[in-house]
Amino acid sequence: MSNTITVEGEGIDEFTISYNDVLVDLDKPVTVICNGAENVDLIPRNLKVTLDMVYFARSDPGKVFVANKSYHLPPPTSK
């Protein structure tokens, strides 16, 4: 598992990723590359976030998320 998520896009300024231990290893730093800009964070599990996501139907029985983080999406770089 590389613990890296790459996001490429345009037309939005910010987005949120919901995390669980199936997607990435939350015991290690997670790298999120947003249109080439690299963010490295240790994403802590959070019981309140987990319960809120279940309560507000943002999880399902097969995908319970334990953390989330918002990221800035810079404009795409020209190639």
Backbone hydrogen bonds in HBPLUS format (Angstrom, degrees):
<---DONOR---> <-ACCEPTOR-->    atom                        ^
c    i                          cat <-CA-CA->   ^        H-A-AA   ^      H-
h    n   atom  resd res      DA  || num        DHA   H-A  angle D-A-AA Bond
n    s   type  num  typ     dist DA aas  dist angle  dist       angle   num
A0031-THR N   A0003-ASN O   2.86 MM  28  6.18 171.2  1.86 166.3 167.7     1
A0005-ILE N   A0031-THR O   2.79 MM  26  6.26 155.5  1.85 157.6 166.1     2
A0033-ILE N   A0005-ILE O   2.79 MM  28  6.23 160.0  1.82 159.6 166.4     3
A0007-VAL N   A0033-ILE O   2.75 MM  26  6.01 174.0  1.75 170.8 170.2     4
A0035-ASN N   A0007-VAL O   2.86 MM  28  6.23 164.5  1.88 170.4 172.5     5
A0073-LEU N   A0013-ASP O   2.75 MM  60  5.14 167.5  1.77 131.3 134.7     6
A0015-PHE N   A0071-TYR O   3.00 MM  56  5.52 152.0  2.08 151.0 159.9     7
A0071-TYR N   A0015-PHE O   2.75 MM  56  5.52 159.2  1.79 165.3 172.7     8
A0017-ILE N   A0069-LYS O   2.96 MM  52  5.60 164.7  1.98 155.0 153.6     9
A0069-LYS N   A0017-ILE O   3.02 MM  52  5.60 149.2  2.12 148.7 158.4    10
A0019-TYR N   A0067-ALA O   2.71 MM  48  5.13 174.2  1.71 148.2 150.2    11
A0066-VAL N   A0019-TYR O   2.80 MM  47  6.03 143.3  1.93 153.5 165.8    12
A0023-LEU N   A0020-ASN O   3.23 MM   3  5.66 130.3  2.49 106.3 117.0    13
A0024-VAL N   A0020-ASN O   3.34 MM   4  6.64 170.2  2.35 158.6 159.8    14
A0028-LYS N   A0025-ASP O   3.09 MM   3  5.80 167.2  2.10 121.4 125.1    15
A0030-VAL N   A0041-ASP O   2.67 MM  11  5.41 170.5  1.68 161.0 159.4    16
A0041-ASP N   A0030-VAL O   2.97 MM  11  5.41 162.5  2.00 150.3 153.4    17
A0032-VAL N   A0039-ASN O   2.80 MM   7  5.16 161.0  1.83 152.9 159.4    18
A0039-ASN N   A0032-VAL O   2.88 MM   7  5.16 145.5  1.99 138.8 150.1    19
A0034-CYS N   A0037-ALA O   2.79 MM   3  5.01 161.7  1.82 149.4 146.2    20
A0037-ALA N   A0034-CYS O   2.93 MM   3  5.01 163.5  1.96 119.7 118.3    21
A0046-ASN N   A0066-VAL O   2.81 MM  20  5.77 158.8  1.85 164.4 170.2    22
A0050-THR N   A0046-ASN O   3.01 MM   4  6.27 161.8  2.04 153.0 158.6    23
A0051-LEU N   A0047-LEU O   2.89 MM   4  6.13 168.5  1.90 157.6 159.5    24
A0052-ASP N   A0048-LYS O   2.87 MM   4  6.02 162.2  1.90 151.8 157.3    25
A0053-MET N   A0049-VAL O   2.90 MM   4  6.04 160.0  1.94 151.1 156.4    26
A0054-VAL N   A0050-THR O   3.04 MM   4  6.31 151.8  2.12 148.3 155.9    27
A0055-TYR N   A0051-LEU O   2.86 MM   4  5.99 167.3  1.87 152.2 156.3    28
A0056-PHE N   A0052-ASP O   2.87 MM   4  5.95 162.4  1.90 152.2 156.4    29
A0058-ARG N   A0053-MET O   2.64 MM   5  4.72 158.2  1.68 159.7 159.7    30
A0057-ALA N   A0054-VAL O   3.18 MM   3  5.10 160.0  2.22 107.8 109.3    31
A0063-LYS N   A0060-ASP O   2.86 MM   3  5.18 152.3  1.94 116.4 125.5    32
